């Protein structure tokens, strides 16, 4: 259960909401090594259904102190980047492996307390009043308070007691809005989207502000599903109802380009209007227009006279992520976290932690990202936000792929995928596969990395999430270019080139130059590597700079320029060690040894008789690699590998690869524990 306002997640202080109800999850505990271990969210059978649907739980905005509903805060899922080519480049629908986190726009329903908190006492007080008067709306309001308090099972129970079937549209719409928000938190996001669109229809005439909030939440669900066309449908439905079979936003955008502006909510909230216009333009491929409008949202956060609630700050943070302003995204998310902890609603704490963790991951601050994701994982588990649980696991898998823990990558990626598959969470699924592939890259397992990344960078159904696939292209190009798949790498890079020119990510210019160097021949490589390093100086970030230095140093070594190679490789080693990228640091040390550099972990015993190249080949073979795989990993021919391997066998007096593996294993253990 969430802690009281102002407490840190995991505190032992008793929650104001009371003890956990049946079916509500308990917080995960840290493992013996201090890191959060993968934890299973509560299964669907652990939660009382009470006759209601299994929708989800995005944030809502409580009424302000003056009784009026504040503007809806749109909390976008983490991991966002500008889609390449707009909606046309994204899939037309999910394939059962779609979705995202539970982040959704705030409703304008005004069903929390004045300061945004909703404790158990307030819920039960409202319940007693509603039961005494027979008010269905009162019970729906109590359900919303329970949702804000992180008590989804109680919220569903109250909705079931409301008996709103056959009630007027406004009553049924209010109930479906809460239902849909619950579904965004814990359940299939495609189902939540349909519930939210129904709520928008039912509320359209009597409660236009809340109808808008429901539609914006439906857009979040569509984004979560990886369905670009459905995002446009929710953002800009056109005349009439929520969308009919003959309305196709993608096709319409192709024919006429569509409007640059989407009308704002009835109360004229400029931030929400700018957000809708910006996202609509982005989804239609007009990235410059979209970023301009999204910048209005970012710049308006924290301005005097503008509500500084966590919802508006999360709205600004999401807009900054889409616009590629990672510094602004982290600032807004950090502020949203502080405000949610201090003033509530508590249900937004895990969401703010997710946004902050992902922004820091994108900015290259992996240790901070891991710390916030671990905190967010505990908080989301305690509040029953299983879709956020999946996304925090995916972020932890990505952080582990940098830090070099294969076991942690597999553990967190598997935990994310176990939730992503049944709930349709495309973002978590894409991020977890990217983490597995990046871990393969760190170990030099290039064919495996290319095989995982190929489907992620393609457009359309059965591929990666449309807002994430460009971010994975540099990893794919590296793996594909070094495994003889140059055409596939060039095809992906052509789209990445257009995307990078839009200013969608601060690291993109450096990554583009690095990828071009990998696909170039001869002397044309060197100026491209130099250009990449110059871009890194502007963008910052030790990890990406280290990757460029590593590839540059390896290229210099193959060009028989060992002295220059050592300088680049030593710089790469410093970058990786400073950033905690242990797996990549090990790969760099191996390259340094190949140049003849007396790097740490020098071999002892019979292995000291081997040349640096022979030692690298022996280590690869000891890991189980075939001659062809070793050749790909070291950028040499299979014949060269065979020649060196024969000399290794002769020098060590071994007769088989199994025997060689035992030799290497014993020697490495001796080096590690002399």
C-alpha positions as CSV (number, residue, x, y, z in Angstrom):
1,X,0.0,0.0,0.0
2,X,1.2,3.6,-0.5
3,X,2.7,5.3,2.4
4,X,1.4,8.5,3.9
5,X,2.1,11.8,2.3
6,X,5.8,12.8,2.6
7,X,7.0,9.3,3.4
8,X,9.5,7.5,1.2
9,X,8.4,4.3,-0.5
10,X,9.4,1.3,1.6
11,X,9.0,3.2,4.9
12,X,7.8,1.2,7.9
13,X,5.4,3.9,9.0
14,X,1.8,2.6,8.8
15,X,-0.2,3.8,5.8
16,X,-3.1,6.1,6.4
17,X,-5.1,3.9,4.0
18,X,-5.0,1.0,6.5
19,X,-3.8,-2.6,6.0
20,X,-3.7,-4.2,2.6
21,X,-6.9,-5.6,1.3
22,X,-7.3,-9.1,-0.1
23,X,-5.8,-9.1,-3.6
24,X,-3.7,-6.0,-3.1
25,X,0.0,-6.6,-3.6
26,X,2.7,-6.1,-1.1
27,X,5.9,-4.2,-1.8
28,X,9.0,-6.1,-3.0
29,X,11.9,-6.4,-0.7
30,X,15.5,-5.7,-1.7
31,X,17.8,-8.8,-2.2
32,X,20.8,-9.5,0.0
33,X,23.0,-7.6,-2.4
34,X,20.9,-4.4,-1.9
35,X,19.3,-4.5,-5.4
36,X,15.7,-5.0,-6.1
37,X,14.9,-8.5,-7.4
38,X,12.3,-9.2,-10.0
39,X,8.9,-9.7,-8.4
40,X,5.7,-11.0,-9.8
41,X,2.7,-8.7,-9.7
42,X,-0.5,-10.0,-8.3
43,X,-2.2,-12.3,-10.8
44,X,-5.7,-11.7,-11.9
45,X,-7.1,-14.4,-9.7
46,X,-5.7,-12.7,-6.6
47,X,-8.0,-9.7,-6.9
48,X,-11.7,-9.8,-6.2
49,X,-13.6,-9.0,-9.4
50,X,-16.8,-7.8,-7.8
51,X,-18.5,-7.9,-11.1
52,X,-16.6,-5.0,-12.6
53,X,-14.4,-4.9,-15.7
54,X,-10.6,-5.2,-15.3
55,X,-9.6,-1.8,-16.5
56,X,-6.7,0.3,-15.4
57,X,-5.3,3.2,-13.5
58,X,-3.8,6.4,-14.8
59,X,-3.7,9.6,-12.9
60,X,-6.6,11.9,-12.3
61,X,-6.8,15.5,-11.3
62,X,-8.7,16.4,-8.1
63,X,-10.7,19.6,-8.0
64,X,-8.8,22.7,-6.9
65,X,-9.4,24.5,-3.7
66,X,-12.0,26.6,-5.4
67,X,-14.0,23.6,-6.4
68,X,-13.3,23.8,-10.1
69,X,-11.6,21.0,-11.9
70,X,-8.0,21.7,-12.8
71,X,-6.6,21.0,-16.2
72,X,-5.9,17.4,-17.2
73,X,-2.3,16.4,-16.8
74,X,-1.1,14.1,-19.6
75,X,1.4,11.7,-18.2
76,X,3.0,10.0,-21.2
77,X,4.6,6.6,-20.9
78,X,8.3,6.6,-20.5
79,X,10.7,5.8,-23.3
80,X,9.2,8.3,-25.7
81,X,11.0,9.7,-28.7
82,X,9.8,11.4,-31.8
83,X,8.4,8.7,-34.2
84,X,10.1,8.4,-37.5
85,X,7.8,9.5,-40.3
86,X,4.7,10.1,-38.1
87,X,1.8,7.7,-37.8
88,X,2.4,6.3,-41.2
89,X,5.7,4.8,-39.9
90,X,4.1,3.1,-36.9
91,X,2.0,-0.1,-36.8
92,X,-1.6,0.0,-37.5
93,X,-2.4,-2.1,-34.5
94,X,-0.9,-4.3,-31.8
95,X,-0.2,-8.0,-32.2
96,X,-0.8,-9.1,-28.7
97,X,2.6,-7.9,-27.6
98,X,1.7,-4.2,-27.4
99,X,1.2,-1.6,-24.8
100,X,3.1,0.5,-22.3
101,X,3.1,1.6,-18.8
102,X,0.0,2.7,-16.8
103,X,0.8,6.3,-17.4
104,X,-2.3,8.1,-18.6
105,X,-3.7,11.5,-18.8
106,X,-5.4,12.9,-15.7
107,X,-9.1,13.0,-15.7
108,X,-10.8,16.2,-14.9
109,X,-13.3,14.4,-12.7
110,X,-12.4,16.1,-9.5
111,X,-12.8,13.1,-7.2
112,X,-9.9,13.5,-4.8
113,X,-9.4,15.7,-1.8
114,X,-8.5,19.3,-2.3
115,X,-4.8,18.6,-2.0
116,X,-4.9,15.6,-4.2
117,X,-4.7,12.9,-1.5
118,X,-7.3,10.2,-0.9
119,X,-7.0,8.3,2.3
120,X,-9.0,5.4,3.6
121,X,-11.0,7.5,6.1
122,X,-12.1,9.9,3.4
123,X,-13.1,7.0,1.1
124,X,-15.2,5.3,3.8
125,X,-16.8,8.6,4.8
126,X,-18.0,9.1,1.3
127,X,-19.1,5.5,1.1
128,X,-21.3,5.9,4.2
129,X,-22.9,9.1,2.8
130,X,-23.5,7.5,-0.6
131,X,-25.0,4.3,0.8
132,X,-27.3,6.4,3.1
133,X,-28.5,8.5,0.2
134,X,-28.5,5.7,-2.4
135,X,-26.2,7.9,-4.6
136,X,-24.5,6.0,-7.4
137,X,-22.4,9.0,-8.2
138,X,-21.3,9.1,-4.5
139,X,-20.0,5.5,-4.8
140,X,-18.3,6.3,-8.1
141,X,-16.6,9.3,-6.4
142,X,-15.5,7.0,-3.5
143,X,-14.1,4.5,-6.0
144,X,-12.1,7.3,-7.6
145,X,-10.8,8.3,-4.1
146,X,-9.8,4.6,-3.5
147,X,-8.0,4.5,-6.8
148,X,-6.0,7.7,-6.0
149,X,-5.1,6.1,-2.6
150,X,-3.6,3.1,-4.4
151,X,-6.5,0.7,-3.5
152,X,-7.6,-0.7,-6.9
153,X,-9.5,-3.7,-5.4
154,X,-11.5,-1.4,-3.1
155,X,-12.2,0.9,-6.1
156,X,-13.6,-2.0,-8.2
157,X,-15.7,-3.1,-5.3
158,X,-17.3,0.3,-4.9
159,X,-17.9,0.6,-8.6
160,X,-19.8,-2.8,-8.5
161,X,-21.9,-1.5,-5.6
162,X,-22.8,1.7,-7.5
163,X,-25.3,-0.2,-9.7
164,X,-25.0,2.3,-12.5
165,X,-26.4,0.0,-15.2
166,X,-29.4,1.8,-16.7
167,X,-28.4,5.1,-15.1
168,X,-28.2,8.3,-17.1
169,X,-25.2,8.7,-19.5
170,X,-23.3,11.0,-17.2
171,X,-23.4,8.4,-14.4
172,X,-22.4,5.6,-16.6
173,X,-19.7,7.7,-18.2
174,X,-18.2,8.6,-14.8
175,X,-18.1,5.0,-13.8
176,X,-16.5,3.9,-17.1
177,X,-13.9,6.7,-16.7
178,X,-12.8,5.3,-13.4
179,X,-12.9,1.7,-14.9
180,X,-10.7,2.8,-17.8
181,X,-8.2,4.4,-15.6
182,X,-8.0,1.3,-13.4
183,X,-7.4,-0.7,-16.6
184,X,-4.5,1.5,-17.6
185,X,-2.9,0.6,-14.3
186,X,-3.5,-3.1,-14.3
187,X,-4.9,-5.0,-17.2
188,X,-4.8,-5.2,-21.0
189,X,-4.4,-1.7,-22.3
190,X,-6.5,-2.4,-25.4
191,X,-9.5,-3.1,-23.2
192,X,-8.8,0.0,-21.2
193,X,-8.8,2.1,-24.4
194,X,-12.3,0.8,-25.4
195,X,-13.7,1.6,-21.9
196,X,-12.2,5.1,-22.0
197,X,-13.6,5.9,-25.5
198,X,-17.0,4.7,-24.3
199,X,-16.7,7.0,-21.3
200,X,-15.8,9.9,-23.6
201,X,-19.0,9.2,-25.6
202,X,-21.2,9.0,-22.5
203,X,-19.8,12.2,-21.0
204,X,-19.5,14.3,-24.2
205,X,-22.7,16.2,-23.8
206,X,-23.0,16.8,-20.1
207,X,-19.4,16.8,-19.0
208,X,-17.2,17.9,-21.9
209,X,-14.1,18.4,-19.8
210,X,-14.2,14.9,-18.4
211,X,-15.0,13.5,-21.8
212,X,-11.8,15.2,-23.0
213,X,-9.9,13.6,-20.1
214,X,-11.2,10.2,-21.1
215,X,-10.2,10.7,-24.7
216,X,-6.7,11.8,-23.7
217,X,-6.4,8.7,-21.5
218,X,-7.5,6.6,-24.5
219,X,-4.7,8.1,-26.5
220,X,-2.3,7.0,-23.8
221,X,-3.7,3.5,-24.0
222,X,-3.3,3.6,-27.8
223,X,0.3,4.8,-27.4
224,X,0.9,2.0,-25.0
225,X,-0.5,-0.5,-27.5
226,X,2.0,0.8,-30.1
227,X,-1.0,1.8,-32.4
228,X,-0.2,5.1,-34.0
229,X,-3.5,5.4,-35.9
230,X,-5.5,4.8,-32.7
231,X,-3.5,7.6,-31.1
232,X,-4.6,10.0,-33.8
233,X,-8.2,8.7,-33.5
234,X,-8.2,9.7,-29.8
235,X,-6.4,13.0,-30.3
236,X,-8.4,14.2,-33.3
237,X,-11.6,12.2,-33.8
238,X,-13.2,14.6,-36.2
239,X,-16.9,15.2,-36.2
240,X,-19.4,12.8,-34.7
241,X,-18.6,10.0,-32.4
242,X,-15.2,8.6,-31.4
243,X,-14.4,7.2,-34.8
244,X,-16.1,5.0,-37.3
245,X,-14.9,2.3,-39.7
246,X,-14.6,4.9,-42.5
247,X,-12.3,7.2,-40.5
248,X,-8.6,6.4,-40.9
249,X,-6.4,9.1,-39.5
250,X,-3.3,7.7,-41.1
251,X,-4.8,7.6,-44.6
252,X,-6.4,11.0,-44.0
253,X,-3.0,12.4,-43.1
254,X,-1.5,10.9,-46.3
255,X,-4.1,12.5,-48.4
256,X,-4.5,16.0,-46.9
257,X,-1.9,16.3,-44.2
258,X,-4.5,17.0,-41.5
259,X,-4.8,20.1,-39.3
260,X,-1.9,21.5,-37.4
261,X,-4.1,22.4,-34.5
262,X,-6.4,20.3,-32.3
263,X,-9.0,22.2,-30.3
264,X,-8.3,22.5,-26.6
265,X,-10.6,21.4,-23.8
266,X,-13.7,23.4,-23.1
267,X,-12.1,25.3,-20.2
268,X,-9.4,26.6,-22.5
269,X,-6.4,25.0,-20.8
270,X,-3.5,26.2,-22.9
271,X,-1.1,23.4,-21.8
272,X,-3.5,20.6,-22.8
273,X,-4.4,22.3,-26.1
274,X,-0.7,22.7,-27.0
275,X,-0.1,19.1,-26.0
276,X,-2.9,17.8,-28.2
277,X,-1.8,20.0,-31.1
278,X,1.9,19.0,-30.7
279,X,1.2,15.3,-30.4
280,X,-1.2,15.3,-33.3
281,X,1.5,17.0,-35.5
282,X,4.1,14.5,-34.3
283,X,1.9,11.5,-35.1
284,X,1.3,12.9,-38.6
285,X,5.0,13.3,-39.3
286,X,5.2,17.1,-38.9
287,X,7.9,16.9,-36.3
288,X,9.1,20.5,-36.3
289,X,5.5,21.8,-35.8
290,X,4.9,19.2,-33.1
291,X,8.0,20.0,-31.2
292,X,7.2,23.7,-31.2
293,X,3.8,23.1,-29.6
294,X,5.3,20.6,-27.1
295,X,7.9,23.2,-26.1
296,X,5.0,25.5,-25.1
297,X,3.9,22.8,-22.7
298,X,7.5,22.4,-21.3
299,X,8.0,26.2,-21.0
300,X,4.7,26.7,-19.3
301,X,5.5,24.3,-16.4
302,X,6.3,26.1,-13.2
303,X,5.4,29.5,-14.6
304,X,3.8,31.9,-12.0
305,X,0.0,31.5,-12.1
306,X,0.1,28.1,-13.7
307,X,-1.0,25.1,-11.4
308,X,2.2,23.3,-10.3
309,X,0.6,19.9,-9.5
310,X,2.2,16.6,-10.4
311,X,-0.2,16.1,-13.3
312,X,0.9,19.3,-15.1
313,X,4.5,18.5,-14.4
314,X,4.2,15.0,-15.7
315,X,2.5,16.5,-18.8
316,X,5.6,18.8,-19.3
317,X,8.0,15.9,-18.7
318,X,6.2,13.7,-21.2
319,X,6.2,16.6,-23.8
320,X,9.9,17.2,-23.2
321,X,10.7,13.5,-23.8
322,X,8.9,13.5,-27.1
323,X,10.6,16.8,-28.1
324,X,14.0,15.3,-27.2
325,X,14.8,17.7,-24.4
326,X,16.1,15.2,-21.8
327,X,17.3,17.8,-19.3
328,X,13.9,19.4,-19.2
329,X,12.2,16.0,-19.0
330,X,14.3,15.0,-16.0
331,X,13.7,18.3,-14.2
332,X,9.9,18.2,-14.7
333,X,9.7,14.5,-13.6
334,X,11.9,15.1,-10.6
335,X,9.7,18.0,-9.5
336,X,6.5,15.9,-10.2
337,X,8.0,13.2,-7.9
338,X,8.6,15.7,-5.1
339,X,5.2,17.2,-5.4
340,X,3.4,13.9,-5.5
341,X,5.2,12.7,-2.4
342,X,4.5,15.9,-0.5
343,X,0.9,16.7,-1.6
344,X,-0.4,13.6,-3.5
345,X,-2.0,12.0,-5.1
346,X,0.2,9.1,-4.1
347,X,-0.8,7.0,-7.1
348,X,1.4,9.3,-9.2
349,X,4.6,8.5,-7.3
350,X,5.5,5.3,-9.2
351,X,4.6,7.0,-12.5
352,X,6.9,10.0,-11.7
353,X,9.7,7.6,-10.7
354,X,9.3,5.7,-14.0
355,X,9.5,8.9,-16.1
356,X,12.5,10.1,-14.2
357,X,14.3,6.8,-14.4
358,X,13.8,6.6,-18.2
359,X,14.9,10.2,-18.7
360,X,18.1,9.5,-16.8
361,X,18.6,6.3,-18.8
362,X,18.3,8.2,-22.0
363,X,20.7,10.9,-20.6
364,X,23.3,8.2,-19.8
365,X,23.0,8.4,-16.0
366,X,22.5,4.7,-15.6
367,X,23.2,4.3,-11.9
368,X,20.6,7.0,-11.1
369,X,18.1,5.4,-13.4
370,X,18.5,2.1,-11.7
371,X,18.1,3.6,-8.2
372,X,14.8,5.4,-9.3
373,X,13.5,2.3,-11.1
374,X,14.1,0.2,-8.0
375,X,12.2,2.7,-5.9
376,X,9.5,2.8,-8.5
377,X,9.2,-1.0,-8.7
378,X,8.6,-1.2,-5.0
379,X,6.0,1.6,-5.1
380,X,4.2,0.2,-8.1
381,X,3.9,-3.2,-6.6
382,X,2.5,-1.7,-3.4
383,X,-0.2,0.2,-5.3
384,X,-1.2,-2.7,-7.6
385,X,0.2,-0.9,-10.7
386,X,1.3,-4.0,-12.5
387,X,1.7,-2.3,-15.9
388,X,4.1,0.2,-14.2
389,X,5.8,-2.8,-12.6
390,X,6.6,-4.2,-16.1
391,X,8.0,-0.9,-17.3
392,X,10.2,-0.5,-14.2
393,X,11.5,-4.0,-14.8
394,X,12.3,-3.1,-18.4
395,X,14.2,0.0,-17.4
396,X,16.2,-2.1,-14.8
397,X,17.0,-4.6,-17.6
398,X,18.4,-1.7,-19.8
399,X,20.4,-0.4,-16.9
400,X,21.8,-3.8,-16.2
401,X,22.8,-4.2,-19.9
402,X,25.1,-1.3,-19.4
403,X,26.4,-2.3,-16.0
404,X,27.3,-5.8,-17.3
405,X,25.1,-8.1,-15.2
406,X,23.8,-10.8,-17.5
407,X,21.8,-12.4,-14.8
408,X,20.1,-9.1,-13.9
409,X,19.3,-8.4,-17.6
410,X,17.7,-11.8,-18.0
411,X,15.8,-11.6,-14.7
412,X,14.3,-8.1,-15.2
413,X,13.6,-8.6,-18.9
414,X,11.8,-11.9,-18.2
415,X,9.7,-10.2,-15.4
416,X,8.7,-7.4,-17.8
417,X,7.8,-9.8,-20.6
418,X,5.6,-11.9,-18.3
419,X,3.4,-8.9,-17.8
420,X,3.8,-7.4,-21.2
421,X,2.5,-10.4,-23.2
422,X,-1.0,-10.7,-21.5
423,X,-1.4,-7.0,-21.0
424,X,-0.2,-5.9,-24.5
425,X,2.6,-3.7,-23.3
426,X,4.6,-2.9,-26.4
427,X,6.9,-0.5,-24.7
428,X,8.0,-2.8,-22.0
429,X,8.4,-5.6,-24.5
430,X,10.5,-3.5,-26.8
431,X,12.7,-2.2,-24.0
432,X,13.3,-5.6,-22.6
433,X,14.4,-7.1,-26.0
434,X,16.6,-4.1,-26.5
435,X,18.2,-4.7,-23.1
436,X,18.9,-8.4,-24.0
437,X,20.4,-7.3,-27.4
438,X,22.6,-4.7,-25.8
439,X,23.9,-7.3,-23.3
440,X,24.8,-9.5,-26.2
441,X,26.7,-6.6,-27.8
442,X,28.6,-6.1,-24.6
443,X,29.8,-9.7,-24.6
444,X,30.6,-9.6,-28.3
445,X,27.7,-11.9,-29.3
446,X,27.0,-10.0,-32.5
447,X,24.8,-12.5,-34.4
448,X,22.5,-12.9,-31.4
449,X,22.3,-9.1,-31.0
450,X,21.5,-8.6,-34.7
451,X,18.8,-11.2,-34.6
452,X,17.1,-9.6,-31.6
453,X,17.4,-6.0,-32.9
454,X,16.3,-6.7,-36.5
455,X,12.5,-7.0,-35.6
456,X,12.7,-4.0,-33.2
457,X,13.9,-1.5,-35.8
458,X,11.3,-2.3,-38.5
459,X,8.1,-0.4,-39.0
460,X,4.6,-1.9,-38.8
461,X,2.9,-4.7,-36.9
462,X,5.0,-7.4,-35.2
463,X,7.9,-4.9,-34.9
464,X,9.1,-2.7,-32.1
465,X,7.2,0.2,-30.6
466,X,7.0,3.0,-33.1
467,X,8.4,5.6,-30.7
468,X,11.3,3.4,-29.6
469,X,12.6,1.7,-32.7
470,X,14.8,4.6,-33.9
471,X,16.6,4.6,-30.5
472,X,17.7,1.0,-31.1
473,X,19.0,1.6,-34.6
474,X,22.6,2.4,-33.6
475,X,22.9,-0.9,-31.8
476,X,21.4,-2.8,-34.8
477,X,23.8,-1.1,-37.2
478,X,26.8,-2.0,-35.1
479,X,25.7,-5.7,-34.8
480,X,24.6,-6.0,-38.5
481,X,27.6,-4.2,-40.0
482,X,30.0,-6.5,-38.1
483,X,28.1,-9.7,-39.1
484,X,28.0,-9.2,-42.9
485,X,24.5,-7.6,-43.0
486,X,25.6,-4.3,-44.5
487,X,22.4,-3.8,-46.6
488,X,20.1,-4.3,-43.7
489,X,22.2,-1.9,-41.7
490,X,22.2,0.7,-44.5
491,X,18.4,0.4,-44.8
492,X,17.9,1.1,-41.1
493,X,20.4,3.9,-41.1
494,X,18.7,5.7,-44.0
495,X,15.6,6.2,-41.8
496,X,17.7,7.0,-38.8
497,X,19.5,9.8,-40.8
498,X,16.1,11.5,-41.4
499,X,15.1,11.1,-37.8
500,X,18.3,12.4,-36.4
501,X,18.0,15.5,-38.5
502,X,14.8,16.4,-36.6
503,X,16.7,17.0,-33.3
504,X,14.8,14.1,-31.7
505,X,17.7,13.0,-29.4
506,X,20.9,14.7,-28.3
507,X,23.0,11.6,-28.9
508,X,21.6,11.0,-32.4
509,X,24.2,13.1,-34.4
510,X,27.2,11.3,-32.8
511,X,25.5,7.9,-33.2
512,X,24.8,8.7,-36.9
513,X,28.4,9.5,-37.6
514,X,29.6,6.4,-35.8
515,X,27.2,4.2,-37.8
516,X,28.3,5.8,-41.0
517,X,31.9,5.0,-40.1
518,X,31.0,1.3,-39.4
519,X,29.5,1.1,-42.9
520,X,32.4,2.9,-44.7
521,X,35.6,1.6,-46.1
522,X,39.2,2.6,-46.0
523,X,40.3,6.1,-45.0
524,X,36.8,7.5,-45.1
525,X,36.1,5.9,-41.7
526,X,38.5,8.1,-39.7
527,X,36.9,11.5,-40.3
528,X,33.5,10.0,-39.5
529,X,34.8,8.7,-36.1
530,X,36.3,12.1,-35.5
531,X,33.0,13.8,-36.3
532,X,31.2,11.4,-33.9
533,X,33.6,12.3,-31.1
534,X,33.1,16.0,-31.7
535,X,29.3,15.5,-31.4
536,X,29.8,13.6,-28.2
537,X,31.7,16.6,-26.7
538,X,28.5,18.7,-27.3
539,X,26.0,16.1,-26.1
540,X,27.9,14.6,-23.1
541,X,27.4,11.1,-21.8
542,X,30.2,8.7,-21.0
543,X,28.6,5.5,-22.2
544,X,27.9,6.5,-25.8
545,X,31.3,8.3,-26.1
546,X,33.0,5.2,-24.8
547,X,31.3,3.0,-27.4
548,X,32.6,5.3,-30.2
549,X,36.1,5.3,-28.7
550,X,36.0,1.5,-28.5
551,X,35.0,1.0,-32.1
552,X,37.5,3.7,-33.3
553,X,40.3,2.1,-31.4
554,X,39.4,-1.4,-32.8
555,X,39.5,0.1,-36.3
556,X,42.9,1.7,-35.7
557,X,44.2,-1.6,-34.4
558,X,43.0,-3.5,-37.5
559,X,44.7,-0.7,-39.6
560,X,48.0,-1.7,-37.9
561,X,48.2,1.6,-35.9
562,X,48.5,0.1,-32.4
563,X,49.9,3.2,-30.7
564,X,46.9,5.4,-31.8
565,X,44.6,2.5,-31.0
566,X,45.8,2.3,-27.4
567,X,45.1,6.0,-26.8
568,X,41.5,5.7,-28.0
569,X,40.9,2.4,-26.1
570,X,42.3,3.8,-22.9
571,X,39.9,6.7,-23.2
572,X,37.1,4.3,-23.8
573,X,38.1,2.3,-20.7
574,X,38.0,5.4,-18.6
575,X,34.6,6.3,-19.9
576,X,33.1,2.8,-19.2
577,X,34.7,2.5,-15.8
578,X,33.4,6.0,-14.8
579,X,29.9,5.1,-16.0
580,X,29.9,1.7,-14.4
581,X,29.7,-0.1,-17.8
582,X,31.6,-3.2,-16.6
583,X,30.8,-5.5,-19.5
584,X,31.9,-2.9,-22.1
585,X,35.0,-2.2,-20.0
586,X,36.0,-5.9,-20.2
587,X,35.6,-5.8,-24.0
588,X,37.8,-2.7,-24.1
589,X,40.5,-4.4,-22.0
590,X,40.5,-7.3,-24.5
591,X,41.1,-4.9,-27.4
592,X,43.9,-3.2,-25.4
593,X,45.6,-6.6,-24.9
594,X,45.3,-7.2,-28.7
595,X,47.4,-4.0,-29.2
596,X,50.1,-5.3,-26.9
597,X,49.1,-3.0,-24.1
598,X,49.8,-4.4,-20.6
599,X,46.2,-3.9,-19.5
600,X,45.0,-5.2,-16.2
601,X,44.3,-8.9,-15.8
602,X,47.4,-10.1,-17.7
603,X,47.4,-13.9,-18.3
604,X,49.5,-16.1,-16.1
605,X,50.9,-19.6,-16.5
606,X,50.8,-21.2,-19.9
607,X,48.4,-18.6,-21.3
608,X,51.2,-16.0,-20.9
609,X,52.9,-17.8,-23.8
610,X,50.1,-16.7,-26.2
611,X,50.1,-13.6,-28.3
612,X,47.4,-11.1,-27.6
613,X,45.4,-12.2,-30.7
614,X,45.8,-15.8,-29.8
615,X,44.6,-15.1,-26.3
616,X,41.5,-13.3,-27.5
617,X,40.7,-16.3,-29.8
618,X,41.3,-18.8,-27.0
619,X,38.9,-16.9,-24.7
620,X,36.2,-16.7,-27.4
621,X,36.5,-20.5,-28.1
622,X,36.4,-21.2,-24.3
623,X,33.0,-19.4,-24.2
624,X,31.7,-21.8,-26.9
625,X,32.0,-19.7,-30.0
626,X,32.6,-21.4,-33.4
627,X,35.5,-20.3,-35.6
628,X,33.0,-18.3,-37.8
629,X,31.6,-16.6,-34.7
630,X,35.1,-15.8,-33.5
631,X,35.9,-14.3,-36.9
632,X,32.8,-12.1,-36.8
633,X,33.5,-11.0,-33.3
634,X,37.2,-10.1,-34.0
635,X,36.7,-8.8,-37.5
636,X,39.1,-11.3,-39.1
637,X,38.6,-14.2,-41.5
638,X,37.7,-17.7,-40.4
639,X,41.0,-18.9,-41.9
640,X,42.9,-16.5,-39.7
641,X,41.1,-17.9,-36.7
642,X,41.9,-21.4,-37.7
643,X,45.6,-20.6,-38.1
644,X,45.8,-18.9,-34.7
645,X,43.8,-21.7,-33.0
646,X,46.2,-24.4,-34.3
647,X,49.1,-22.4,-32.8
648,X,47.2,-22.1,-29.5
649,X,46.7,-25.8,-29.4
650,X,50.4,-26.4,-30.1
651,X,51.6,-23.8,-27.5
652,X,49.4,-25.2,-24.7
653,X,49.6,-28.9,-25.7
654,X,45.9,-29.4,-25.9
655,X,44.0,-31.5,-28.4
656,X,40.4,-30.3,-28.2
657,X,38.3,-27.2,-27.7
658,X,36.9,-28.7,-24.5
659,X,40.4,-29.1,-23.1
660,X,41.3,-25.6,-24.2
661,X,38.2,-24.3,-22.3
662,X,39.4,-26.0,-19.1
663,X,42.8,-24.5,-19.5
664,X,41.4,-21.0,-20.0
665,X,39.0,-21.3,-17.1
666,X,41.7,-22.4,-14.7
667,X,44.0,-19.6,-15.8
668,X,41.3,-16.9,-15.5
669,X,40.4,-18.1,-12.0
670,X,44.1,-18.0,-11.0
671,X,44.4,-14.4,-12.3
672,X,41.3,-13.3,-10.4
673,X,42.3,-15.1,-7.2
674,X,46.1,-15.4,-7.1
